């Protein structure tokens, strides 16, 4: 399968690995989402570890279940964050395209 190429209108496809390299604004979006993604990832892992330890005590079953539920929600957030990043890239591409058009007009 050939590599995805830039569209004729100057915008990239979703999940194009070159998306973060389009401008400094794209790099900032990439870095911000990566930090949030990492925090969510560690949070989910921590909640699963704590939940697992809590299951050793029969009295702590309810908090353990809550840890697993919140940890699962964190894991569900991860692909959502990546999709949000891609939509922000598309928005930045549209802004860049409009700015370029305005420059050429005058």
KELUMTOR-582431 format. One record per residue: residue in one letter; x, y, z of N, C-alpha, C, O, CB in turn. Coordinates in steps of 0.2 Angstrom, whole numbers. Last residue first. Glycine has a CB too. Example, Ala and Ser with C-alpha at 12.3 -4.5 7.8 and 13.67 -1.06 7.14 Angstrom:
2
@residu:S, n.px:64, n.py:-11, n.pz:35, ca.px:68, ca.py:-5, ca.pz:36, c.px:64, c.py:0, c.pz:39, o.px:67, o.py:6, o.pz:40, cb.px:70, cb.py:-3, cb.pz:29;
@residu:A, n.px:66, n.py:-28, n.pz:39, ca.px:62, ca.py:-22, ca.pz:39, c.px:66, c.py:-16, c.pz:39, o.px:71, o.py:-17, o.pz:42, cb.px:57, cb.py:-22, cb.pz:45;
END
This chain:
106
@residu:X, n.px:-17, n.py:198, n.pz:-7, ca.px:-15, ca.py:205, ca.pz:-7, c.px:-11, c.py:208, c.pz:-2, o.px:-10, o.py:214, o.pz:-2, cb.px:-20, cb.py:208, cb.pz:-8;
@residu:X, n.px:-19, n.py:185, n.pz:-10, ca.px:-24, ca.py:190, ca.pz:-12, c.px:-21, c.py:197, c.pz:-12, o.px:-22, o.py:201, o.pz:-16, cb.px:-31, cb.py:190, cb.pz:-9;
@residu:X, n.px:-10, n.py:178, n.pz:-3, ca.px:-9, ca.py:178, ca.pz:-10, c.px:-14, c.py:183, c.pz:-13, o.px:-13, o.py:186, o.pz:-19, cb.px:-11, cb.py:171, cb.pz:-13;
@residu:X, n.px:-14, n.py:179, n.pz:10, ca.px:-8, ca.py:182, ca.pz:8, c.px:-7, c.py:183, c.pz:0, o.px:-4, o.py:188, o.pz:-2, cb.px:-2, cb.py:178, cb.pz:11;
@residu:X, n.px:-26, n.py:172, n.pz:10, ca.px:-26, ca.py:179, ca.pz:11, c.px:-20, c.py:183, c.pz:9, o.px:-20, o.py:188, o.pz:6, cb.px:-28, cb.py:180, cb.pz:19;
@residu:X, n.px:-21, n.py:159, n.pz:8, ca.px:-25, ca.py:162, ca.pz:3, c.px:-25, c.py:170, c.pz:4, o.px:-25, o.py:173, o.pz:-1, cb.px:-32, cb.py:159, cb.pz:3;
@residu:X, n.px:-14, n.py:157, n.pz:20, ca.px:-10, ca.py:157, ca.pz:14, c.px:-14, c.py:161, c.pz:8, o.px:-12, o.py:164, o.pz:4, cb.px:-8, cb.py:150, cb.pz:12;
@residu:X, n.px:-25, n.py:158, n.pz:29, ca.px:-20, ca.py:163, ca.pz:29, c.px:-16, c.py:163, c.pz:23, o.px:-14, o.py:169, o.pz:21, cb.px:-15, cb.py:161, cb.pz:35;
@residu:X, n.px:-32, n.py:146, n.pz:25, ca.px:-35, ca.py:152, ca.pz:24, c.px:-30, c.py:158, c.pz:24, o.px:-30, o.py:163, o.pz:21, cb.px:-40, cb.py:153, cb.pz:30;
@residu:X, n.px:-22, n.py:136, n.pz:28, ca.px:-24, ca.py:137, ca.pz:21, c.px:-27, c.py:144, c.pz:20, o.px:-26, o.py:147, o.pz:15, cb.px:-29, cb.py:131, cb.pz:19;
@residu:X, n.px:-21, n.py:138, n.pz:42, ca.px:-15, ca.py:139, ca.pz:38, c.px:-17, c.py:140, c.pz:31, o.px:-15, o.py:145, o.pz:28, cb.px:-10, cb.py:133, cb.pz:39;
@residu:X, n.px:-34, n.py:134, n.pz:45, ca.px:-32, ca.py:140, ca.pz:47, c.px:-26, c.py:142, c.pz:43, o.px:-26, o.py:148, o.pz:40, cb.px:-31, cb.py:141, cb.pz:54;
@residu:X, n.px:-34, n.py:120, n.pz:41, ca.px:-38, ca.py:125, ca.pz:38, c.px:-37, c.py:132, c.pz:39, o.px:-37, o.py:136, o.pz:35, cb.px:-46, cb.py:123, cb.pz:40;
@residu:X, n.px:-24, n.py:116, n.pz:50, ca.px:-23, ca.py:115, ca.pz:42, c.px:-27, c.py:120, c.pz:39, o.px:-25, o.py:124, o.pz:34, cb.px:-23, cb.py:108, cb.pz:39;
@residu:X, n.px:-30, n.py:117, n.pz:62, ca.px:-25, ca.py:121, ca.pz:60, c.px:-23, c.py:121, c.pz:53, o.px:-21, o.py:126, o.pz:50, cb.px:-19, cb.py:118, cb.pz:64;
@residu:X, n.px:-40, n.py:107, n.pz:60, ca.px:-42, ca.py:114, ca.pz:61, c.px:-36, c.py:118, c.pz:59, o.px:-37, o.py:124, o.pz:56, cb.px:-45, cb.py:115, cb.pz:68;
@residu:X, n.px:-32, n.py:95, n.pz:59, ca.px:-36, ca.py:97, ca.pz:53, c.px:-38, c.py:105, c.pz:54, o.px:-38, o.py:108, o.pz:49, cb.px:-42, cb.py:93, cb.pz:52;
@residu:X, n.px:-27, n.py:95, n.pz:72, ca.px:-22, ca.py:96, ca.pz:66, c.px:-26, c.py:99, c.pz:60, o.px:-24, o.py:103, o.pz:56, cb.px:-19, cb.py:89, cb.pz:64;
@residu:X, n.px:-39, n.py:93, n.pz:79, ca.px:-35, ca.py:99, ca.pz:80, c.px:-30, c.py:101, c.pz:74, o.px:-30, o.py:106, o.pz:72, cb.px:-31, cb.py:99, cb.pz:87;
@residu:X, n.px:-41, n.py:80, n.pz:75, ca.px:-46, ca.py:85, ca.pz:73, c.px:-43, c.py:92, c.pz:74, o.px:-44, o.py:97, o.pz:70, cb.px:-52, cb.py:85, cb.pz:77;
@residu:X, n.px:-30, n.py:74, n.pz:81, ca.px:-31, ca.py:74, ca.pz:73, c.px:-36, c.py:79, c.pz:71, o.px:-34, o.py:82, o.pz:66, cb.px:-33, cb.py:67, cb.pz:71;
@residu:X, n.px:-33, n.py:75, n.pz:94, ca.px:-27, ca.py:78, ca.pz:91, c.px:-27, c.py:79, c.pz:84, o.px:-26, o.py:84, o.pz:81, cb.px:-21, cb.py:74, cb.pz:93;
@residu:X, n.px:-44, n.py:68, n.pz:95, ca.px:-45, ca.py:75, ca.pz:96, c.px:-39, c.py:78, c.pz:93, o.px:-39, o.py:84, o.pz:90, cb.px:-45, cb.py:77, cb.pz:104;
@residu:X, n.px:-39, n.py:55, n.pz:93, ca.px:-43, ca.py:58, ca.pz:89, c.px:-44, c.py:65, c.pz:89, o.px:-44, o.py:69, o.pz:84, cb.px:-50, cb.py:54, cb.pz:89;
@residu:X, n.px:-31, n.py:54, n.pz:105, ca.px:-28, ca.py:54, ca.pz:99, c.px:-32, c.py:57, c.pz:93, o.px:-30, o.py:60, o.pz:88, cb.px:-25, cb.py:47, cb.pz:97;
@residu:X, n.px:-41, n.py:54, n.pz:115, ca.px:-36, ca.py:60, ca.pz:114, c.px:-33, c.py:60, c.pz:108, o.px:-31, o.py:65, o.pz:105, cb.px:-31, cb.py:59, cb.pz:120;
@residu:X, n.px:-47, n.py:42, n.pz:112, ca.px:-51, ca.py:49, ca.pz:111, c.px:-46, c.py:54, c.pz:111, o.px:-47, o.py:59, o.pz:107, cb.px:-56, cb.py:50, cb.pz:117;
@residu:X, n.px:-38, n.py:33, n.pz:116, ca.px:-39, ca.py:34, ca.pz:109, c.px:-43, c.py:40, c.pz:107, o.px:-43, o.py:43, o.pz:102, cb.px:-43, cb.py:28, cb.pz:106;
@residu:X, n.px:-39, n.py:36, n.pz:130, ca.px:-33, ca.py:37, ca.pz:126, c.px:-34, c.py:37, c.pz:119, o.px:-31, o.py:42, o.pz:116, cb.px:-29, cb.py:30, cb.pz:128;
@residu:X, n.px:-51, n.py:34, n.pz:137, ca.px:-49, ca.py:41, ca.pz:135, c.px:-44, c.py:41, c.pz:130, o.px:-43, o.py:46, o.pz:126, cb.px:-48, cb.py:45, cb.pz:141;
@residu:X, n.px:-51, n.py:21, n.pz:140, ca.px:-55, ca.py:23, ca.pz:135, c.px:-54, c.py:30, c.pz:132, o.px:-55, o.py:32, o.pz:126, cb.px:-63, cb.py:23, cb.pz:137;
@residu:X, n.px:-43, n.py:22, n.pz:151, ca.px:-40, ca.py:18, ca.pz:145, c.px:-45, c.py:20, c.pz:139, o.px:-42, o.py:20, o.pz:134, cb.px:-40, cb.py:10, cb.pz:146;
@residu:X, n.px:-51, n.py:28, n.pz:160, ca.px:-45, ca.py:32, ca.pz:158, c.px:-42, c.py:28, c.pz:151, o.px:-40, o.py:32, o.pz:147, cb.px:-40, cb.py:31, cb.pz:163;
@residu:X, n.px:-61, n.py:19, n.pz:162, ca.px:-63, ca.py:25, ca.pz:158, c.px:-57, c.py:28, c.pz:156, o.px:-57, o.py:31, o.pz:150, cb.px:-67, cb.py:29, cb.pz:163;
@residu:X, n.px:-53, n.py:10, n.pz:169, ca.px:-56, ca.py:8, ca.pz:162, c.px:-58, c.py:14, c.pz:158, o.px:-57, o.py:14, o.pz:152, cb.px:-62, cb.py:3, cb.pz:163;
@residu:X, n.px:-51, n.py:17, n.pz:181, ca.px:-45, ca.py:15, ca.pz:176, c.px:-47, c.py:13, c.pz:169, o.px:-44, o.py:15, o.pz:165, cb.px:-42, cb.py:9, cb.pz:180;
@residu:X, n.px:-64, n.py:17, n.pz:185, ca.px:-61, ca.py:23, ca.pz:183, c.px:-55, c.py:22, c.pz:179, o.px:-54, o.py:26, o.pz:174, cb.px:-59, cb.py:27, cb.pz:190;
@residu:X, n.px:-66, n.py:3, n.pz:188, ca.px:-70, ca.py:7, ca.pz:183, c.px:-67, c.py:13, c.pz:181, o.px:-67, o.py:15, o.pz:175, cb.px:-77, cb.py:8, cb.pz:187;
@residu:X, n.px:-56, n.py:0, n.pz:197, ca.px:-56, ca.py:-3, ca.pz:190, c.px:-60, c.py:1, c.pz:185, o.px:-58, o.py:1, o.pz:179, cb.px:-58, cb.py:-10, cb.pz:191;
@residu:X, n.px:-60, n.py:8, n.pz:207, ca.px:-53, ca.py:9, ca.pz:204, c.px:-53, c.py:6, c.pz:197, o.px:-50, o.py:9, o.pz:193, cb.px:-47, cb.py:6, cb.pz:209;
@residu:X, n.px:-72, n.py:2, n.pz:210, ca.px:-72, ca.py:9, ca.pz:208, c.px:-65, c.py:11, c.pz:205, o.px:-65, o.py:14, o.pz:199, cb.px:-73, cb.py:14, cb.pz:214;
@residu:X, n.px:-67, n.py:-10, n.pz:215, ca.px:-71, ca.py:-10, ca.pz:209, c.px:-71, c.py:-3, c.pz:206, o.px:-71, o.py:-2, o.pz:200, cb.px:-79, cb.py:-12, cb.pz:211;
@residu:X, n.px:-61, n.py:-5, n.pz:227, ca.px:-57, ca.py:-9, ca.pz:222, c.px:-61, c.py:-9, c.pz:215, o.px:-58, o.py:-7, o.pz:210, cb.px:-56, cb.py:-16, cb.pz:224;
@residu:X, n.px:-71, n.py:0, n.pz:235, ca.px:-66, ca.py:4, ca.pz:232, c.px:-62, c.py:1, c.pz:226, o.px:-60, o.py:5, o.pz:222, cb.px:-62, cb.py:7, cb.pz:237;
@residu:X, n.px:-78, n.py:-13, n.pz:236, ca.px:-81, ca.py:-8, ca.pz:233, c.px:-76, c.py:-3, c.pz:230, o.px:-76, o.py:-1, o.pz:225, cb.px:-86, cb.py:-4, cb.pz:238;
@residu:X, n.px:-69, n.py:-21, n.pz:244, ca.px:-71, ca.py:-23, ca.pz:237, c.px:-74, c.py:-17, c.pz:233, o.px:-73, o.py:-17, o.pz:227, cb.px:-76, cb.py:-29, cb.pz:238;
@residu:X, n.px:-63, n.py:-20, n.pz:256, ca.px:-61, ca.py:-15, ca.pz:251, c.px:-64, c.py:-17, c.pz:244, o.px:-61, o.py:-14, o.pz:239, cb.px:-54, cb.py:-14, cb.pz:251;
@residu:X, n.px:-66, n.py:-31, n.pz:264, ca.px:-69, ca.py:-25, ca.pz:265, c.px:-68, c.py:-20, c.pz:260, o.px:-72, o.py:-15, o.pz:260, cb.px:-67, cb.py:-23, cb.pz:272;
@residu:X, n.px:-57, n.py:-41, n.pz:259, ca.px:-64, ca.py:-42, ca.pz:257, c.px:-68, c.py:-35, c.pz:259, o.px:-73, o.py:-34, o.pz:255, cb.px:-67, cb.py:-47, cb.pz:261;
@residu:X, n.px:-42, n.py:-37, n.pz:252, ca.px:-46, ca.py:-36, ca.pz:258, c.px:-53, c.py:-36, c.pz:256, o.px:-55, o.py:-32, o.pz:252, cb.px:-44, cb.py:-29, cb.pz:261;
@residu:X, n.px:-37, n.py:-38, n.pz:240, ca.px:-34, ca.py:-43, ca.pz:245, c.px:-38, c.py:-42, c.pz:251, o.px:-38, o.py:-47, o.pz:256, cb.px:-27, cb.py:-42, cb.pz:246;
@residu:X, n.px:-41, n.py:-28, n.pz:232, ca.px:-45, ca.py:-34, ca.pz:232, c.px:-43, c.py:-40, c.pz:237, o.px:-46, o.py:-45, o.pz:238, cb.px:-45, cb.py:-37, cb.pz:225;
@residu:X, n.px:-32, n.py:-18, n.pz:233, ca.px:-38, ca.py:-18, ca.pz:237, c.px:-42, c.py:-24, c.pz:237, o.px:-45, o.py:-26, o.pz:242, cb.px:-42, cb.py:-12, cb.pz:235;
@residu:X, n.px:-23, n.py:-22, n.pz:223, ca.px:-21, ca.py:-23, ca.pz:230, c.px:-27, c.py:-23, c.pz:234, o.px:-27, o.py:-26, o.pz:239, cb.px:-16, cb.py:-17, cb.pz:232;
@residu:X, n.px:-31, n.py:-19, n.pz:212, ca.px:-29, ca.py:-25, ca.pz:213, c.px:-27, c.py:-27, c.pz:220, o.px:-28, o.py:-32, o.pz:223, cb.px:-23, cb.py:-27, cb.pz:208;
@residu:X, n.px:-32, n.py:-5, n.pz:213, ca.px:-38, ca.py:-9, ca.pz:214, c.px:-36, c.py:-16, c.pz:215, o.px:-40, o.py:-20, o.pz:218, cb.px:-42, cb.py:-8, cb.pz:207;
@residu:X, n.px:-19, n.py:-1, n.pz:212, ca.px:-22, ca.py:0, ca.pz:218, c.px:-28, c.py:-4, c.pz:219, o.px:-29, o.py:-7, o.pz:224, cb.px:-24, cb.py:8, cb.pz:219;
@residu:X, n.px:-17, n.py:-5, n.pz:198, ca.px:-13, ca.py:-8, ca.pz:203, c.px:-16, c.py:-7, c.pz:210, o.px:-16, o.py:-12, o.pz:214, cb.px:-6, cb.py:-4, cb.pz:203;
@residu:X, n.px:-27, n.py:3, n.pz:192, ca.px:-28, ca.py:-4, ca.pz:192, c.px:-23, c.py:-8, c.pz:197, o.px:-25, o.py:-13, o.pz:200, cb.px:-26, cb.py:-7, cb.pz:185;
@residu:X, n.px:-22, n.py:16, n.pz:195, ca.px:-29, ca.py:14, ca.pz:198, c.px:-30, c.py:6, c.pz:197, o.px:-32, o.py:3, o.pz:202, cb.px:-34, cb.py:17, cb.pz:194;
@residu:X, n.px:-10, n.py:16, n.pz:188, ca.px:-10, ca.py:16, ca.pz:195, c.px:-17, c.py:14, c.pz:198, o.px:-17, o.py:11, o.pz:203, cb.px:-9, cb.py:23, cb.pz:197;
@residu:X, n.px:-15, n.py:15, n.pz:175, ca.px:-11, ca.py:9, ca.pz:177, c.px:-11, c.py:10, c.pz:185, o.px:-11, o.py:4, o.pz:188, cb.px:-4, cb.py:10, cb.pz:175;
@residu:X, n.px:-22, n.py:27, n.pz:174, ca.px:-25, ca.py:21, ca.pz:173, c.px:-21, c.py:15, c.pz:176, o.px:-24, o.py:11, o.pz:180, cb.px:-27, cb.py:19, cb.pz:166;
@residu:X, n.px:-11, n.py:36, n.pz:176, ca.px:-17, ca.py:36, ca.pz:180, c.px:-21, c.py:29, c.pz:180, o.px:-22, o.py:26, o.pz:185, cb.px:-21, cb.py:42, cb.pz:179;
@residu:X, n.px:-3, n.py:33, n.pz:165, ca.px:0, ca.py:32, ca.pz:171, c.px:-6, c.py:31, c.pz:177, o.px:-6, o.py:27, o.pz:181, cb.px:5, cb.py:37, cb.pz:174;
@residu:X, n.px:-12, n.py:38, n.pz:155, ca.px:-10, ca.py:31, ca.pz:155, c.px:-7, c.py:29, c.pz:162, o.px:-9, o.py:23, o.pz:164, cb.px:-4, cb.py:30, cb.pz:150;
@residu:X, n.px:-14, n.py:51, n.pz:158, ca.px:-20, ca.py:47, ca.pz:158, c.px:-18, c.py:39, c.pz:159, o.px:-20, o.py:35, o.pz:162, cb.px:-24, cb.py:48, cb.pz:152;
@residu:X, n.px:-1, n.py:55, n.pz:156, ca.px:-4, ca.py:56, ca.pz:163, c.px:-10, c.py:51, c.pz:163, o.px:-11, o.py:48, o.pz:168, cb.px:-6, cb.py:63, cb.pz:164;
@residu:X, n.px:0, n.py:53, n.pz:142, ca.px:4, ca.py:49, ca.pz:147, c.px:2, c.py:50, c.pz:154, o.px:2, o.py:45, o.pz:158, cb.px:11, cb.py:53, cb.pz:147;
@residu:X, n.px:-10, n.py:62, n.pz:137, ca.px:-10, ca.py:54, ca.pz:136, c.px:-6, c.py:50, c.pz:141, o.px:-8, o.py:45, o.pz:143, cb.px:-8, cb.py:53, cb.pz:129;
@residu:X, n.px:-4, n.py:74, n.pz:141, ca.px:-11, ca.py:72, ca.pz:144, c.px:-12, c.py:64, c.pz:143, o.px:-14, o.py:61, o.pz:148, cb.px:-17, cb.py:75, cb.pz:140;
@residu:X, n.px:7, n.py:73, n.pz:133, ca.px:8, ca.py:74, ca.pz:140, c.px:1, c.py:72, c.pz:143, o.px:2, o.py:68, o.pz:148, cb.px:9, cb.py:82, cb.pz:142;
@residu:X, n.px:1, n.py:73, n.pz:120, ca.px:6, ca.py:67, ca.pz:122, c.px:7, c.py:67, c.pz:130, o.px:7, o.py:62, o.pz:133, cb.px:13, cb.py:68, cb.pz:119;
@residu:X, n.px:-5, n.py:85, n.pz:119, ca.px:-9, ca.py:79, ca.pz:119, c.px:-5, c.py:73, c.pz:122, o.px:-7, o.py:68, o.pz:125, cb.px:-12, cb.py:77, cb.pz:112;
@residu:X, n.px:6, n.py:93, n.pz:119, ca.px:1, ca.py:94, ca.pz:124, c.px:-3, c.py:88, c.pz:125, o.px:-4, o.py:85, o.pz:130, cb.px:-4, cb.py:100, cb.pz:122;
@residu:X, n.px:13, n.py:89, n.pz:107, ca.px:16, ca.py:89, ca.pz:114, c.px:11, c.py:89, c.pz:119, o.px:12, o.py:85, o.pz:124, cb.px:21, cb.py:94, cb.pz:115;
@residu:X, n.px:3, n.py:92, n.pz:97, ca.px:6, ca.py:85, ca.pz:98, c.px:9, c.py:84, c.pz:105, o.px:7, o.py:80, o.pz:109, cb.px:12, cb.py:84, cb.pz:93;
@residu:X, n.px:2, n.py:106, n.pz:99, ca.px:-4, ca.py:101, ca.pz:100, c.px:-1, c.py:94, c.pz:101, o.px:-4, o.py:91, o.pz:106, cb.px:-8, cb.py:102, cb.pz:93;
@residu:X, n.px:15, n.py:110, n.pz:95, ca.px:13, ca.py:111, ca.pz:102, c.px:6, c.py:107, c.pz:103, o.px:6, o.py:104, o.pz:109, cb.px:11, cb.py:119, cb.pz:102;
@residu:X, n.px:16, n.py:106, n.pz:82, ca.px:20, ca.py:103, ca.pz:87, c.px:18, c.py:104, c.pz:94, o.px:18, o.py:99, o.pz:98, cb.px:27, cb.py:105, cb.pz:86;
@residu:X, n.px:6, n.py:114, n.pz:76, ca.px:5, ca.py:107, ca.pz:76, c.px:10, c.py:103, c.pz:81, o.px:7, o.py:99, o.pz:85, cb.px:7, cb.py:104, cb.pz:69;
@residu:X, n.px:13, n.py:126, n.pz:79, ca.px:7, ca.py:125, ca.pz:82, c.px:5, c.py:118, c.pz:82, o.px:2, o.py:115, o.pz:87, cb.px:1, cb.py:129, cb.pz:78;
@residu:X, n.px:24, n.py:125, n.pz:70, ca.px:25, ca.py:125, ca.pz:77, c.px:19, c.py:124, c.pz:81, o.px:19, o.py:121, o.pz:87, cb.px:29, cb.py:131, cb.pz:80;
@residu:X, n.px:19, n.py:113, n.pz:57, ca.px:20, ca.py:120, ca.pz:60, c.px:22, c.py:119, c.pz:67, o.px:21, o.py:114, o.pz:70, cb.px:14, cb.py:125, cb.pz:58;
@residu:X, n.px:20, n.py:99, n.pz:53, ca.px:17, ca.py:104, ca.pz:49, c.px:19, c.py:112, c.pz:51, o.px:20, o.py:116, o.pz:47, cb.px:10, cb.py:104, cb.pz:48;
@residu:X, n.px:22, n.py:89, n.pz:61, ca.px:28, ca.py:92, ca.pz:59, c.px:26, c.py:98, c.pz:54, o.px:30, o.py:101, o.pz:51, cb.px:33, cb.py:88, cb.pz:55;
@residu:X, n.px:12, n.py:81, n.pz:65, ca.px:14, ca.py:85, ca.pz:70, c.px:20, c.py:90, c.pz:67, o.px:22, o.py:94, o.pz:71, cb.px:17, cb.py:81, cb.pz:75;
@residu:X, n.px:9, n.py:74, n.pz:53, ca.px:5, ca.py:79, ca.pz:55, c.px:8, c.py:84, c.pz:60, o.px:6, o.py:90, o.pz:60, cb.px:-2, cb.py:76, cb.pz:58;
@residu:X, n.px:15, n.py:63, n.pz:48, ca.px:19, ca.py:69, ca.pz:47, c.px:15, c.py:75, c.pz:50, o.px:17, o.py:81, o.pz:50, cb.px:20, cb.py:70, cb.pz:40;
@residu:X, n.px:7, n.py:52, n.pz:50, ca.px:12, ca.py:53, ca.pz:55, c.px:16, c.py:59, c.pz:54, o.px:20, o.py:61, o.pz:58, cb.px:17, cb.py:47, cb.pz:54;
@residu:X, n.px:-10, n.py:54, n.pz:49, ca.px:-4, ca.py:55, ca.pz:45, c.px:2, c.py:56, c.pz:50, o.px:1, o.py:61, o.pz:53, cb.px:-5, cb.py:61, cb.pz:39;
@residu:X, n.px:-23, n.py:54, n.pz:54, ca.px:-18, ca.py:49, ca.pz:57, c.px:-11, c.py:49, c.pz:52, o.px:-8, o.py:44, o.pz:52, cb.px:-20, cb.py:43, cb.pz:58;
@residu:X, n.px:-32, n.py:60, n.pz:41, ca.px:-31, ca.py:59, ca.pz:48, c.px:-26, c.py:53, c.pz:49, o.px:-25, o.py:49, o.pz:45, cb.px:-38, cb.py:56, cb.pz:50;
@residu:X, n.px:-22, n.py:69, n.pz:28, ca.px:-27, ca.py:64, ca.pz:30, c.px:-26, c.py:63, c.pz:38, o.px:-21, o.py:64, o.pz:41, cb.px:-26, cb.py:57, cb.pz:27;
@residu:X, n.px:-19, n.py:86, n.pz:27, ca.px:-17, ca.py:79, ca.pz:27, c.px:-23, c.py:75, c.pz:29, o.px:-28, o.py:77, o.pz:32, cb.px:-11, cb.py:79, cb.pz:33;
@residu:X, n.px:-20, n.py:99, n.pz:14, ca.px:-22, ca.py:96, ca.pz:21, c.px:-20, c.py:89, c.pz:21, o.px:-20, o.py:85, o.pz:16, cb.px:-30, cb.py:97, cb.pz:22;
@residu:X, n.px:-19, n.py:104, n.pz:2, ca.px:-14, ca.py:106, ca.pz:7, c.px:-15, c.py:103, c.pz:13, o.px:-11, o.py:104, o.pz:18, cb.px:-13, cb.py:113, cb.pz:7;
@residu:X, n.px:-28, n.py:100, n.pz:-8, ca.px:-29, ca.py:106, ca.pz:-5, c.px:-24, c.py:108, c.pz:1, o.px:-25, o.py:113, o.pz:4, cb.px:-36, cb.py:106, cb.pz:-2;
@residu:X, n.px:-23, n.py:88, n.pz:-12, ca.px:-22, ca.py:93, ca.pz:-16, c.px:-23, c.py:100, c.pz:-13, o.px:-20, o.py:105, o.pz:-15, cb.px:-26, cb.py:93, cb.pz:-22;
@residu:X, n.px:-16, n.py:79, n.pz:3, ca.px:-21, ca.py:81, ca.pz:-2, c.px:-19, c.py:87, c.pz:-6, o.px:-15, o.py:91, o.pz:-4, cb.px:-28, cb.py:82, cb.pz:2;
@residu:X, n.px:-1, n.py:70, n.pz:4, ca.px:-4, ca.py:76, ca.pz:5, c.px:-10, c.py:77, c.pz:0, o.px:-9, o.py:76, o.pz:-6, cb.px:0, cb.py:82, cb.pz:6;
@residu:X, n.px:-3, n.py:52, n.pz:4, ca.px:0, ca.py:58, ca.pz:2, c.px:-4, c.py:64, c.pz:4, o.px:-10, o.py:63, o.pz:5, cb.px:1, cb.py:58, cb.pz:-6;
@residu:X, n.px:2, n.py:37, n.pz:12, ca.px:-3, ca.py:42, ca.pz:11, c.px:0, c.py:49, c.pz:9, o.px:6, o.py:51, o.pz:12, cb.px:-7, cb.py:43, cb.pz:18;
@residu:X, n.px:12, n.py:25, n.pz:3, ca.px:11, ca.py:30, ca.pz:8, c.px:5, c.py:35, c.pz:7, o.px:4, o.py:37, o.pz:1, cb.px:18, cb.py:34, cb.pz:9;
@residu:X, n.px:3, n.py:11, n.pz:-5, ca.px:8, ca.py:17, ca.pz:-5, c.px:7, c.py:21, c.pz:1, o.px:1, o.py:21, o.pz:4, cb.px:7, cb.py:21, cb.pz:-11;
@residu:X, n.px:4, n.py:-6, n.pz:0, ca.px:0, ca.py:0, ca.pz:0, c.px:4, c.py:6, c.pz:0, o.px:9, o.py:7, o.pz:4, cb.px:-5, cb.py:0, cb.pz:6;
END
